[in-house]
Amino acid sequence: MSVHKTIKRVTTSALRDMKARNEKISMLTSYDYSMARVLDEAGIDVILVGDSAANVFAGFETTLPITLDNMIYHAAAVSRGTKRAMVLADLPFGEYQGSVEKAYEAAVRMMKESGAHALKLEGGVEIIDNIKKIVQAGIPVCGHLGLTPQSIYKFGDFGVRAKEEAEAEKLRTDALALQEAGCFAVVLEKIPAKLAEEVSQSLEIPTIGIGAGNGCDGQVLVVNDMLGMTKDFKPKFLRQYTNIYDIISTATAEYVADVKSKNYPNENEQY
């Protein structure tokens, strides 16, 4: 008699428990079914359907052009590829920075149509009322502070944030405000490691770092960067675990050569 092992979905409470027992949280981005399935089966805790799809999937210079419809499409594909990982989806630029009502409607649409389990929104006290409304509707929200790519034109570059005390203090205040508003976690991007560790220790909710040192409760990377698929992007915080760009390039060149030489398909590869 076969025994089927039940796969338990990673939940917001599971992430909080991981922080409590000092177990680090693993997160990677994904934008499609096939990649999501691989990451899920490899044991990733959270898959972020990032608006970074605008950069690595669609080739835009910033994350600003991606739409809610685009994000729902990607998140739905990822959701269909997972059994264990929490699927966390970004709400795109322009959908939640304005009125509370518009933010709420965008959040509800994303949850209903994508199958995602939680949403990520960039910003602090400026959008706190919008976050409260979404959380009150029963939708889990993850905050995002530090370098917030949707605000790139305000910052002017992708440099380290909160190096000066005034911005660091605002980040501390924002982090506490997000926790108070009901966020279950907060991403800290490209800030000094010491500040990230301090904020992590001050919060009851988990922090997920990207370029924020090892004092956070978890880490996230863009999967294309981690796999070495984005050839020319090599910031200090990125560790490339393989070189998919060269692997795919070599395999493609071999395929082209085999087709041209009539080596593929051979007798065993046809009907």
N, C-alpha and C positions, 0 to 999 in steps of 0.2 A: 504494500500500500504506500503510495507516494504521499509525502507530507509537504504541503505548499507553505513556504515561509511567508508570513505577512510582512510586506514592506511598509514601514511607518513613514508618513510624510513629515519632513522637517517643518516645524511650526514656529510661531513667534515665541511661544513659551519654551520650546526646546532650545532656541537660541539664547534666551535669558538664562536657562539652566546651564548651558555650556559656559557662559560667562561666569556664573556662580562657582563652577567647579574648575575654572581656569583652563577649559578646553578651547583652543583656538578655533574660530569659525572660518571655513574655506568658501570663497566665492569667486566665480569667474563669469564673464559675460558669454552670452550665446544669442544668436539671431535666427537660428533655423533648427528644424527637427533633427537632422542627422547629427549635428554637433551636440545638441542638447542631450540626445540619447547616450552618446559616448561619455559626456561629462557626468551624467546622472549615474550611469553604471560604474563609473570610476570612483564614485563616492563623494562627489562635491556636495556641500551642504546647501548652498544657495546659488541659483543661476540668475544673474542680473541680465534682463533684456534691456540693455542700455541704449540711450539715444546716441551712444557712440556708433550705432549702426549707420548713422548719417556719414561718419568718417570712413570706417573700415568696410562697410557693406556697400554704401552708395557713392563714396568718393567725394563727398562735400568737404569743404575746408573746416567748417564748424558743425556743431550739433544743431544749430538753429533751424535749418530748412526742414527737418523731419517732421511729419505730421502725426496727428493722433491716429488717423487711419493706418499710416505706415507702422506705427508702434503696435497697434492692435494686431495687425497681420503678423509681425515678427513674434509677438508674445504668444499668440495662438499656436504658431508653429512650434515654439519651444515647449509650451505646455503639453502639447501632444507627445513630446519626446521624453517626458519625465515621469517617474514613478515615486521617487524619494525626495529629490531636491525641492526646496521652496523656489517658486518662480516669482521673482521680484521685477516689476516693470517700471521703467521711467515714464512719468508723464512729460510730454515734450513741451518745449518753450512756447509760451503764449496761451497754454490751456489752463493755467492755475494761478498766474501772477496777478490777474485782475480781480473780478468780483468773486465773492464766496460762491454764488450760485453757479457761475461758469465752471469753477474749479470742481465743485461737487458733481456737476453733470458729466464732466470729462472723466472723473474718477469712476463714477458709476458705469459709464460706457466701457471703459477699459476693463473693469472687473467682469461685467456681464458678457462681453464679446470675446475676450482674450483667454479666459481661464486662468489668468495670473492669480497668485495668492496674496499679493501685497504690492504697494506702489511706492516709488521713490520720488521725492520732490526736493528740488534745490532751494536753499534759502533758510533764513532764520525768522526773527521776530516780524519781518515785513509781511510774511505770508502765514502768520500763526493762526489767524482766525479761519483761514481757508483750510488749514490742516485740521483744526479742531472740528470743523463741520464734517470733513471726510471721515475722521476717526469716529465721530459720533454716529455715523451711518454704519459703523461696523467694518470699515475698510482699514486694514493695517497699513500704516505709513512709516516709511524709513526716511529720515532726514538726510541732508547732504550739505556739509559746510567746508570751508577752506576754499580751494580752487573749485569754483562752480562753473563748468564749461558753458552753460547757457548765458552766463554773464561776461563772456570773454571780451566783448567789445568795451565793457566798462573797465575791466582790469587792464586791457591793452596787450597782455601777453599771457603765456602759460607758466609763468614763474611761480616760485614758492610764495604762498600767502601767509599772513599773520606773523611775519617776522618782527614787525613793530608792535610795541605794547598795546597801543590803542586798538589795532585790529585783532590782536590776540585776546584782549579783554572782551571785545564784542563777540568773538567766537565762543568764549566761555559762557557768556550770557545767552547766546543763541542756543547752545547745546542744552543748557538747563531748561530753556523755554520749550524746546522741542520735546524734551522728556516730559515736561509738565503738560504739554498739549496732547500727550498720549502716543508719541512715536515709540515704536518698539525697538528701534536701532537708529544709528546715524553713521553715515559715511564721512570720513575725514580725509580730504584729498590735498596732497602736496602742501603740508604744513610742517613746521619743525617737530622732530620726533619727541622732544621734551614736552612741548605743549600738548601733543596728541596723547602722550602717556598721562599727563596731568588731567586732561579732560576725561579720558577713559576711566581713570580712578574716581573721578568726581560723579560719574553717572552710574545709575543702577542698570540702565539699558546698555546693550553691547555697542561698541564702536567697530567699524570696519575701515581699515586704512588702505590708502593707495598713495604711495610716496609719503607716508606719515610715520615710518619707523615701526619697530616691533613691539611697542607698548600698547598697541590697539588690541581689541579682543578678537579681531579677525583680519583677513587680508582679501583684497579683490584686485584682479588684473583683467585687462581686455584680453580675451582668449587668443585673438590673432597676434597680439604682441607677445604673450607668453609662449606661443608655439613658434615664434620666429617667422610668421607669415608676413608681417609688416616689415619689410627689409630695412628701411632707412630710419626707423623710429627706435632710438636706443637711449632713453632717459636714464638717469642715475638709478632710479628705483626699480627699473625693470630687470628681472632675471628671465632670460630666454631658456626654456627647458629643452628645446629642440630647434631645428632649423627647417621648418616645413617649406619655406620658400624654395630652398635649394633641392629638397626632396621632390617636390612637385615639378620643379623645372627639369631636373634630371630625368624623371619618369616620363614627362611629356616629350622630351627630346628623343628618348629611346623609342617611344610609341611612334613618333613621326618618322624616325629612321626605319622602323620595322614595316610601317605601311608603305613607305616609298620603295623599299627593297622587296616588297611583296612577301616578306617573312611573316607578316600578320594579315589575316588569320592563316594558320597552317591547317593540315588535313584533320587534326584532332579538334580544331576549333570551328568546324562547320558541320552542317547537317546534311 
